[in-house]
Amino acid sequence: MCPFEIEPSWKKVLEKELSQAYIAHLAAFVARERVSGAAIYPPQDLVFNAFWQTPYPQVKVLIMGQDPYHGPGQAHGLSFSVPLGVPLPPSLQNIYKELASDLGITPSKEGCLLKWARQGVMLLNATLTVRQGEPMSHHGKGWEQLTDSVIAALCARKDPVIFVLWGKSAQEKCKKVKGLKESSHILLTASHPSPLSAHNGFFGCRHFSQINDSLRKMGKTPIDW
């Protein structure tokens, strides 16, 4: 029995993976972390938010993140996104700058990307939980194996997915999926939007217009960014 509550279409696709022994160990680890007194993000009911907001058949685009935000109130289970009213993190500020440069969209003062997720943009982190103030603290506990299987499940679809891979970590993760490069799926790569690397190829990548051009060619509705 799966210890996690996951959106039904994803639960069905990941059924074999979710029955593996490491899933129970992972769930037990996260439960121990939560009762230890440490603040763990995102809250338990939002760990699988990316799955609930973008069911498997509805995924048009996957934007791959690395780790949830580790500051109070920031993480809500969607990569790069923060809840309404939370100040914009630097990477998201740069994403908005590129969006403005690419499509002329005035940067939002809010960092909640639920609107994207509900249009088929899956905002997935490689690791789904983190300790407050300790980036990568839940790395290597099993989350990466589960999210590898998510990428593989999307890769197995005949209906093409646009994989958006910003930064080396996202690109290395998706390299592991056999046949992804040879498939009909689309891969868009650039440097990470963080202030440390955005000027090395993220700014000017024009991924937002490329995504919408590709969706139109597939006969799908473009994303209202």
SEKE-615813 format. One record per residue: x, y, z of N, C-alpha, C, O, CB in turn; residue in one letter. Coordinates in steps of 0.02 Angstrom, whole numbers, m for minus. Last residue first. Glycine has a CB too. Example, Ala and Ser with C-alpha at 12.3 -4.5 7.8 and 13.67 -1.06 7.14 Angstrom:
BEGIN
SITE      nX      nY      nZ     caX     caY     caZ      cX      cY      cZ      oX      oY      oZ     cbX     cbY     cbZ  panu
SITE     642    m112     354     684     m53     357     645       2     394     670      57     402     704     m30     286     s
SITE     660    m284     390     615    m225     390     660    m165     390     712    m166     423     565    m224     452     a
END
This chain:
BEGIN
SITE      nX      nY      nZ     caX     caY     caZ      cX      cY      cZ      oX      oY      oZ     cbX     cbY     cbZ  panu
SITE      49    1635   m1007      99    1647    m955      81    1708    m912     119    1725    m866     168    1657    m987     w
SITE     m47    1525   m1068     m56    1596   m1051     m10    1611    m991     m28    1600    m934    m133    1613   m1034     d
SITE      16    1413   m1186      11    1431   m1114       0    1507   m1109      34    1546   m1142      77    1410   m1075     i
SITE     m85    1358   m1327     m25    1386   m1296     m38    1403   m1223     m95    1407   m1201      m1    1449   m1334     p
SITE    m167    1205   m1358    m175    1275   m1336    m111    1300   m1305     m84    1267   m1260    m235    1281   m1286     t
SITE    m103    1106   m1496    m124    1116   m1426    m129    1190   m1410    m100    1232   m1444     m73    1082   m1378     k
SITE     m46    1068   m1614    m119    1076   m1612    m147    1086   m1543    m206    1074   m1531    m152    1018   m1644     g
SITE      87    1069   m1620      57    1005   m1599     m20    1009   m1600     m54     958   m1589      81     987   m1528     m
SITE     108    1201   m1649     123    1152   m1701      94    1084   m1685      77    1045   m1730     199    1146   m1710     k
SITE      77    1255   m1523      34    1270   m1581      45    1219   m1637      m3    1196   m1669      48    1342   m1608     r
SITE     185    1206   m1450     117    1184   m1434      70    1198   m1492      27    1156   m1507      92    1219   m1370     l
SITE     291    1277   m1510     289    1204   m1515     219    1178   m1500     195    1132   m1534     339    1173   m1466     s
SITE     258    1408   m1472     263    1391   m1543     257    1315   m1553     222    1292   m1598     331    1417   m1573     d
SITE     267    1395   m1332     202    1408   m1364     202    1394   m1438     152    1370   m1465     182    1480   m1352     n
SITE     405    1368   m1318     355    1321   m1292     289    1332   m1328     258    1284   m1352     346    1330   m1215     i
SITE     459    1486   m1373     472    1421   m1405     422    1368   m1383     398    1328   m1423     544    1397   m1390     q
SITE     420    1580   m1279     391    1584   m1347     403    1519   m1385     360    1498   m1425     423    1643   m1387     s
SITE     495    1530   m1172     423    1537   m1166     389    1542   m1235     337    1512   m1246     406    1599   m1124     f
SITE     631    1533   m1206     597    1468   m1199     521    1475   m1198     485    1431   m1221     619    1433   m1136     h
SITE     731    1626   m1232     666    1632   m1265     626    1566   m1262     592    1547   m1309     675    1653   m1337     r
SITE     858    1653   m1187     844    1585   m1212     777    1581   m1248     767    1538   m1291     844    1535   m1153     c
SITE     887    1775   m1130     890    1771   m1203     874    1702   m1230     876    1692   m1291     957    1791   m1226     g
SITE     959    1710    m987     931    1770   m1018     942    1766   m1094     997    1755   m1118     965    1834    m989     f
SITE    1035    1590    m985     963    1590    m970     929    1651   m1001     879    1646   m1036     950    1588    m894     f
SITE    1167    1612   m1014    1126    1580   m1065    1053    1575   m1048    1012    1557   m1091    1152    1512   m1077     g
SITE    1231    1671    m906    1269    1622    m946    1226    1585    m996    1245    1531   m1019    1303    1573    m901     n
SITE    1154    1745    m823    1186    1782    m879    1227    1735    m924    1255    1757    m974    1231    1837    m851     h
SITE    1116    1655    m724    1066    1677    m774    1097    1711    m834    1071    1707    m890    1016    1724    m741     a
SITE    1200    1617    m620    1211    1588    m686    1165    1614    m741    1173    1596    m799    1203    1515    m682     s
SITE    1173    1683    m502    1242    1660    m513    1254    1638    m585    1311    1639    m610    1258    1602    m466     l
SITE    1036    1705    m496    1081    1762    m511    1153    1741    m527    1189    1778    m561    1081    1810    m452     p
SITE     956    1566    m582     982    1597    m521    1029    1655    m540    1059    1653    m593    1018    1546    m476     s
SITE     911    1495    m694     894    1566    m687     919    1600    m623     903    1658    m612     821    1573    m689     p
SITE    1041    1395    m771     990    1404    m718     974    1479    m711    1018    1521    m720    1016    1375    m650     h
SITE    1053    1387    m952    1081    1390    m884    1025    1403    m834     969    1421    m853    1136    1446    m880     s
SITE     949    1273   m1047     982    1338   m1037    1015    1335    m968    1005    1287    m931     932    1398   m1043     a
SITE     851    1176   m1162     901    1182   m1109     931    1252   m1107     937    1285   m1159     957    1130   m1119     t
SITE     715    1081   m1205     740    1150   m1205     789    1157   m1147     770    1146   m1090     681    1203   m1200     l
SITE     660     949   m1300     703     967   m1244     728    1039   m1254     759    1054   m1304     763     918   m1236     l
SITE     514     862   m1342     556     920   m1356     595     937   m1293     567     939   m1238     513     982   m1378     i
SITE     484     693   m1402     478     747   m1353     527     803   m1369     576     793   m1405     491     720   m1281     h
SITE     505     588   m1480     472     645   m1512     462     702   m1463     434     754   m1481     404     623   m1540     s
SITE     673     527   m1437     600     524   m1439     571     585   m1476     608     628   m1501     570     521   m1368     s
SITE     805     533   m1412     785     504   m1476     709     505   m1487     685     487   m1540     811     432   m1482     e
SITE     813     580   m1283     839     622   m1338     816     597   m1406     808     637   m1453     915     624   m1336     k
SITE     759     471   m1212     726     537   m1211     749     580   m1270     708     612   m1303     742     573   m1145     l
SITE     820     348   m1203     779     361   m1261     747     430   m1263     712     446   m1311     726     311   m1265     g
SITE     823     340   m1029     842     308   m1092     793     328   m1147     732     326   m1138     844     232   m1085     k
SITE     867     465    m924     808     432    m952     824     405   m1022     837     444   m1068     747     481    m955     v
SITE     978     536    m890     974     466    m867     916     428    m898     914     367    m897     969     464    m792     k
SITE     958     664    m927    1003     624    m968     997     550    m952    1008     507    m995    1076     647    m958     k
SITE     887     721    m825     849     697    m882     891     657    m931     865     620    m972     817     755    m918     c
SITE     992     755    m737     938     710    m716     902     680    m776     888     620    m777     888     748    m671     k
SITE    1067     846    m810    1096     782    m792    1042     731    m773    1046     673    m790    1147     790    m734     e
SITE     975     952    m816     998     921    m878    1028     852    m864    1017     805    m902    1050     966    m913     q
SITE     961     988    m682     902     965    m720     923     927    m783     893     876    m801     857    1025    m739     a
SITE    1096    1025    m655    1063     973    m616    1003     944    m654     996     883    m659    1040    1001    m548     s
SITE    1126    1133    m743    1160    1068    m751    1123    1012    m715    1118     956    m741    1231    1073    m724     k
SITE     985    1231    m803    1041    1214    m759    1064    1143    m765    1029    1099    m790    1021    1227    m688     g
SITE     828    1190    m849     870    1248    m833     923    1227    m783     907    1209    m727     827    1307    m806     w
SITE     736    1115    m959     790    1096    m914     838    1154    m904     881    1167    m946     828    1034    m942     l
SITE     584    1063   m1002     621    1126    m993     673    1114    m939     656    1105    m880     572    1186    m975     v
SITE     508     962   m1118     549     960   m1057     592    1024   m1054     632    1036   m1099     594     896   m1056     f
SITE     354     941   m1180     411     987   m1186     447     988   m1119     420    1011   m1069     386    1060   m1207     i
SITE     292     787   m1244     300     832   m1187     359     878   m1201     408     856   m1231     310     792   m1119     v
SITE     179     706   m1359     242     739   m1341     237     786   m1281     187     819   m1270     267     777   m1401     p
SITE     105     553   m1334      88     624   m1338     148     664   m1315     168     658   m1257      24     640   m1295     d
SITE     160     436   m1293     164     452   m1364     149     525   m1376     176     556   m1422     115     408   m1405     k
SITE     258     420   m1144     197     442   m1177     208     453   m1252     261     478   m1272     171     505   m1145     r
SITE     379     398   m1088     345     340   m1118     282     359   m1155     254     319   m1193     329     288   m1065     a
SITE     411     517   m1028     448     498   m1088     413     441   m1126     416     437   m1187     520     477   m1070     c
SITE     332     507    m916     315     557    m966     349     541   m1033     321     551   m1086     335     628    m942     l
SITE     400     405    m852     330     395    m869     307     446    m921     268     430    m966     286     402    m805     a
SITE     525     464    m831     521     406    m874     448     394    m897     436     375    m954     548     343    m838     a
SITE     487     562    m738     514     583    m804     509     525    m854     490     535    m911     589     606    m797     i
SITE     450     476    m634     402     524    m662     423     546    m732     383     547    m778     394     586    m616     v
SITE     569     414    m604     516     373    m633     460     416    m662     425     396    m709     487     324    m580     s
SITE     637     520    m548     664     490    m610     609     449    m645     602     450    m706     725     444    m595     d
SITE     563     534    m433     554     584    m486     587     563    m552     566     586    m605     582     652    m463     t
SITE     607     419    m363     537     427    m380     527     477    m437     489     465    m483     497     449    m319     l
SITE     743     448    m350     723     387    m386     649     392    m408     632     373    m463     733     324    m341     q
SITE     736     564    m273     763     567    m341     744     506    m382     730     511    m442     839     575    m340     e
SITE     688     520    m147     647     564    m191     670     563    m263     630     562    m309     647     635    m164     w
SITE     784     452     m77     736     414    m117     693     456    m163     665     431    m212     692     375     m72     g
SITE     882     523     m17     839     482      28     787     442     m11     751     402      18     804     527      78     k
SITE     957     616     m86     984     548     m78     944     503     m32     968     451     m12    1052     553     m51     g
SITE     912     762       6     941     732     m55     966     662     m39     992     650      15     999     777     m83     h
SITE     870     836     108     834     773      96     855     740      30     821     697       4     758     785      96     h
SITE     952     948     103     955     906     163     917     840     155     931     793     192     927     944     222     s
SITE     959    1044       5     981     976     m13     984     929      48    1014     875      44    1050     980     m45     m
SITE     973    1178     122     962    1154      54     994    1085      43    1047    1071      69     990    1204       3     p
SITE     915    1218     262     966    1168     244     953    1141     174     925    1086     166     967    1110     295     e
SITE     811    1298     304     879    1326     306     934    1278     286     993    1294     291     894    1351     373     g
SITE     711    1163     347     718    1235     347     791    1255     351     829    1232     394     679    1267     404     q
SITE     733    1019     241     734    1050     308     742    1126     302     775    1150     256     791    1021     352     r
SITE     622     963     111     685     993     132     678    1018     204     623    1035     226     707    1051      85     v
SITE     552     864     m26     550     894      41     620     920      59     669     902      28     526     842      94     t
SITE     573     817    m155     508     847    m140     502     875     m70     451     907     m54     455     796    m150     l
SITE     690     835    m284     680     815    m215     618     851    m190     610     911    m202     744     832    m171     t
SITE     663     889    m409     694     823    m405     686     793    m336     677     732    m329     769     828    m423     a
SITE     503     968    m434     570     967    m405     597     896    m404     559     848    m398     570     998    m334     n
SITE     400    1022    m566     423     966    m525     494     978    m499     539     996    m537     421     902    m566     l
SITE     269    1078    m630     325    1112    m597     352    1064    m545     331    1065    m487     303    1180    m564     l
SITE     193    1059    m783     209    1026    m721     273    1055    m692     325    1058    m726     218     950    m732     m
SITE      76    1143    m861     148    1152    m849     164    1119    m782     151    1148    m729     169    1229    m850     v
SITE     m61    1142    m881     m21    1086    m907      54    1094    m901      91    1056    m932     m38    1076    m978     g
SITE    m129    1241    m819    m133    1240    m893     m91    1184    m923     m85    1179    m984    m111    1307    m921     q
SITE     m98    1233    m689    m166    1212    m707    m178    1214    m783    m229    1190    m807    m217    1257    m673     r
SITE      30    1287    m687      20    1215    m672     m47    1191    m697     m53    1135    m723      27    1202    m596     a
SITE       4    1423    m709      41    1385    m758      26    1310    m750      12    1275    m798     118    1398    m751     w
SITE     m66    1454    m592     m98    1466    m657     m63    1427    m712     m96    1400    m757     m98    1542    m673     k
SITE      29    1435    m492     m27    1387    m499     m62    1393    m566     m84    1343    m595     m77    1398    m443     l
SITE     136    1513    m459     132    1489    m528      77    1435    m537      80    1396    m584     199    1460    m549     l
SITE     161    1657    m367     123    1594    m369     111    1572    m441      81    1609    m480      55    1602    m331     c
SITE     222    1778    m346     263    1723    m371     227    1656    m373     259    1604    m381     323    1716    m328     g
SITE     172    1944    m396     160    1882    m359     199    1824    m390     208    1821    m450      84    1865    m358     e
SITE     197    2041    m482     223    2052    m414     212    1991    m371     240    1986    m316     188    2114    m382     k
SITE     250    1995    m647     201    1994    m593     235    2010    m527     294    1995    m517     166    1925    m589     s
SITE     314    2090    m781     327    2045    m725     274    2052    m669     257    2107    m649     396    2058    m696     p
SITE     224    2097    m931     245    2135    m872     255    2088    m813     210    2049    m797     194    2190    m855     t
SITE     281    2018   m1074     234    2013   m1018     262    2049    m957     317    2034    m935     219    1938   m1001     i
SITE     355    2005   m1189     329    2071   m1172     279    2070   m1115     240    2117   m1107     296    2102   m1232     g
SITE     415    1886   m1216     345    1894   m1238     314    1961   m1220     256    1973   m1233     304    1838   m1208     l
SITE     553    1905   m1180     532    1858   m1233     463    1876   m1261     454    1879   m1322     532    1787   m1206     d
SITE     558    1996   m1075     600    2006   m1134     575    1966   m1193     577    1990   m1250     673    1987   m1118     s
SITE     469    1937    m985     456    2005   m1010     495    2018   m1074     468    2047   m1121     474    2057    m956     a
SITE     534    1816    m963     466    1816    m990     448    1884   m1020     417    1889   m1072     416    1797    m934     l
SITE     649    1863    m903     654    1830    m968     586    1827   m1002     581    1835   m1063     683    1760    m960     e
SITE     593    1912    m784     629    1957    m829     634    1928    m899     625    1963    m949     701    1972    m801     k
SITE     541    1794    m728     495    1847    m749     528    1897    m796     497    1922    m843     468    1884    m687     y
SITE     662    1732    m699     615    1700    m745     566    1752    m772     551    1753    m831     576    1642    m709     i
SITE     712    1821    m604     746    1816    m670     702    1780    m721     704    1797    m780     812    1778    m662     n
SITE     623    1798    m500     629    1866    m527     660    1863    m597     639    1899    m642     671    1911    m481     q
SITE     656    1666    m476     590    1681    m505     589    1752    m533     557    1765    m584     535    1672    m453     l
SITE     781    1682    m417     774    1643    m480     708    1659    m515     706    1665    m576     779    1567    m466     s
SITE     751    1760    m298     791    1786    m353     784    1748    m419     780    1780    m472     863    1786    m333     p
SITE     576    1751    m247     646    1729    m242     684    1753    m304     654    1766    m356     650    1652    m236     p
SITE     460    1876    m202     487    1836    m257     560    1815    m243     602    1858    m230     483    1876    m322     l
SITE     372    1857     m45     417    1893     m90     448    1848    m143     461    1789    m130     472    1927     m49     p
SITE     205    1798     m39     274    1784     m20     321    1821     m69     310    1817    m130     289    1706     m21     v
SITE      79    1818     m93     100    1860     m37     171    1849     m14     196    1888      27      55    1850      20     g
SITE      49    1649    m139      30    1720    m143      53    1757     m81      48    1732     m25     m46    1727    m152     l
SITE     194    1538    m132     124    1556    m121     112    1631    m129     158    1671    m125     101    1533     m53     p
SITE     308    1516    m271     296    1529    m200     222    1548    m191     191    1572    m239     342    1586    m173     v
SITE     398    1411    m389     339    1448    m367     339    1460    m292     366    1420    m254     275    1411    m388     s
SITE     503    1325    m421     511    1397    m435     454    1440    m408     462    1502    m405     518    1408    m509     f
SITE     396    1184    m418     462    1211    m429     459    1285    m450     417    1304    m491     500    1171    m482     s
SITE     279    1164    m291     287    1179    m362     355    1211    m372     372    1259    m339     230    1226    m388     l
SITE     262    1153    m154     259    1093    m195     263    1103    m269     253    1056    m307     198    1058    m180     g
SITE     280    1270     m87     212    1242     m88     205    1188    m141     152    1177    m169     161    1298    m101     h
SITE     396    1364       9     383    1304     m31     309    1284     m29     279    1280      25     427    1246      m7     a
SITE     389    1479      99     404    1484      27     380    1424     m14     349    1433     m66     478    1493      18     q
SITE     375    1475     238     318    1497     197     330    1498     122     284    1518      85     299    1564     218     g
SITE     547    1493     274     478    1487     300     426    1515     251     432    1570     225     472    1525     366     p
SITE     654    1419     147     636    1472     193     564    1466     215     524    1436     180     648    1541     161     g
SITE     688    1329      49     699    1308     119     686    1364     170     705    1357     228     769    1281     127     h
SITE     606    1267     m96     632    1325     m59     636    1306      15     592    1271      41     588    1389     m69     y
SITE     650    1099    m149     602    1150    m128     637    1209     m95     693    1202     m69     550    1119     m79     p
SITE     763    1073    m285     750    1066    m214     695    1116    m195     693    1170    m223     815    1078    m171     d
SITE     755    1082    m431     801    1038    m395     777    1022    m324     772     963    m306     869    1070    m391     q
SITE     642    1072    m575     680    1107    m522     722    1057    m483     724     998    m500     633    1145    m475     g
SITE     586    1073    m738     620    1033    m686     659    1078    m638     702    1116    m659     668     982    m719     m
SITE     436    1083    m811     492    1126    m791     524    1094    m730     493    1089    m677     468    1201    m776     i
SITE     356    1007    m942     385     993    m876     442    1042    m864     491    1044    m902     411     919    m872     l
SITE     202    1024   m1028     269    1049   m1017     292    1026    m948     252    1024    m901     272    1127   m1022     v
SITE      83     957   m1027     109     980   m1092     183     996   m1087     222     985   m1133      69    1041   m1116     k
SITE     m14     845    m940      52     875    m943      71     893   m1015      73     849   m1058     105     828    m913     v
SITE    m133     777    m930    m137     848    m946     m68     882    m953     m65     941    m971    m175     883    m892     q
SITE    m117     647    m888    m138     658    m958    m135     732    m979    m135     747   m1038    m208     632    m968     p
SITE     m69     673    m748     m28     643    m801     m52     657    m872     m12     678    m913     m24     569    m791     y
SITE    m119     834    m679    m125     761    m688     m88     736    m750     m76     774    m797    m199     742    m693     p
SITE     m67     957    m595     m56     938    m666     m59     862    m673      m7     830    m673      12     966    m692     t
SITE     m99     966    m461    m116    1022    m504    m110    1005    m579    m145    1035    m620     m71    1081    m489     q
SITE     m51     846    m409    m122     861    m403    m142     917    m451    m197     914    m480    m139     882    m332     w
SITE      86     857    m435      48     802    m465     m28     818    m464     m63     804    m513      61     736    m425     f
SITE     124     967    m360     137     967    m433      96     914    m469      74     924    m525     212     956    m447     a
SITE      95     925    m228      54     976    m260      63     977    m337      15     987    m373      72    1045    m232     n
SITE     148     837    m138     133     812    m205      89     861    m244      51     841    m288      98     745    m201     f
SITE     160     918     m23     220     884     m50     209     861    m123     254     866    m164     239     823      m6     v
SITE      54     974      42      76    1006     m22     136     971     m54     161     994    m105      91    1079     m10     l
SITE      30     918     162     m24     914     113      m6     944      45     m44     940      m3     m85     949     139     d
SITE     149     947     236     134     878     213      82     876     157      88     836     111     110     837     272     q
SITE     231    1097     178     187    1061     224     165     994     193     164     986     132     124    1103     241     p
SITE     390    1068      88     328    1104     103     287    1067     155     306    1012     176     287    1113      39     p
SITE     487    1074     242     447    1107     189     445    1063     127     491    1026     114     477    1176     172     y
SITE     499    1061     415     507    1026     350     460    1058     300     401    1068     314     493     950     356     i
SITE     583    1105     558     532    1127     510     548    1095     443     603    1102     417     530    1205     505     a
SITE     612     981     685     638    1024     631     579    1045     586     531    1007     578     692     986     589     a
SITE     550     892     766     551     962     789     579    1009     736     570    1070     742     591     968     852     g
SITE     533     764     726     596     780     760     598     851     789     641     867     830     654     771     711     s
SITE     424     741     648     414     736     721     477     754     760     475     759     822     392     666     740     v
SITE     482     757     520     428     803     542     418     800     618     403     852     648     362     785     506     r
SITE     574     652     515     597     721     510     545     770     537     561     817     572     616     739     438     e
SITE     487     544     515     533     554     572     558     626     573     564     656     627     593     506     567     r
SITE     426     563     389     386     565     451     430     577     512     411     616     556     346     499     459     a
SITE     536     543     306     504     609     307     461     617     370     460     670     401     460     619     244     v
SITE     562     406     334     613     457     346     581     526     352     597     564     398     665     457     288     f
SITE     444     346     291     462     342     362     514     395     380     511     425     433     489     271     379     a
SITE     452     371     154     396     398     193     412     399     267     395     447     302     331     358     179     a
SITE     568     295     126     566     368     114     511     400     155     522     452     188     555     382      38     l
SITE     524     166     155     581     194     192     582     271     186     595     307     234     648     165     166     h
SITE     423     154      59     405     150     130     461     180     173     447     215     222     392      77     151     a
SITE     505     163     m56     452     212     m45     431     213      29     422     266      58     391     197     m90     i
SITE     587      51     m59     617     116     m41     565     169     m27     579     216      11     664     140     m97     y
SITE     507     m55    m107     524     m50     m35     550      19     m15     536      43      40     575    m102     m16     a
SITE     377     m11    m223     445     m32    m207     462     m16    m134     434      30    m105     496       1    m254     q
SITE     258      40    m262     255     m22    m222     324     m46    m201     330     m95    m164     220     m77    m262     s
SITE     284     145    m344     260     161    m277     254      99    m232     247     105    m171     192     194    m281     l
SITE     316      80    m465     368     116    m427     347     126    m355     387     118    m309     383     184    m460     e
SITE     190      32    m503     245     m15    m491     299      17    m448     326     m14    m402     275     m39    m558     k
SITE     116     156    m516      95     102    m471     153      55    m452     163      39    m394      39      62    m502     e
SITE     120     269    m591     179     255    m549     168     194    m503     207     184    m456     198     316    m508     l
SITE      m4     273    m651      55     270    m694     117     248    m655     160     212    m681      68     339    m726     v
SITE     m86     286    m536     m93     229    m581     m31     219    m623      m7     163    m631    m155     238    m626     k
SITE     m45     408    m484     m39     347    m443     m43     285    m486      m7     236    m475     m95     345    m390     k
SITE     m81     494    m585     m10     483    m571       0     419    m530      47     381    m542      20     544    m533     w
SITE    m220     486    m572    m189     467    m637    m114     455    m628     m86     410    m660    m201     523    m690     s
SITE    m241     527    m431    m256     460    m458    m222     441    m523    m198     385    m530    m328     453    m467     p
SITE    m113     605    m334    m167     614    m383    m178     548    m422    m130     516    m442    m151     673    m433     e
SITE     m71     525    m180     m51     553    m245    m112     556    m292    m156     513    m288       6     510    m277     i
SITE     m15     505     m25     m78     520     m59     m61     558    m124     m40     615    m122    m126     561     m14     e
SITE      95     371      22      84     440       1      16     447     m33      m9     401     m65     140     463     m46     f
SITE     112     237      44     105     281     103      91     354      86      76     394     131     168     277     145     p
SITE      27     111     m43      69     171     m49      58     217      11       1     233      28      52     209    m115     c
SITE      42     m60       0       0       0       0      44      62       0      91      67      39     m47       0      61     m
END
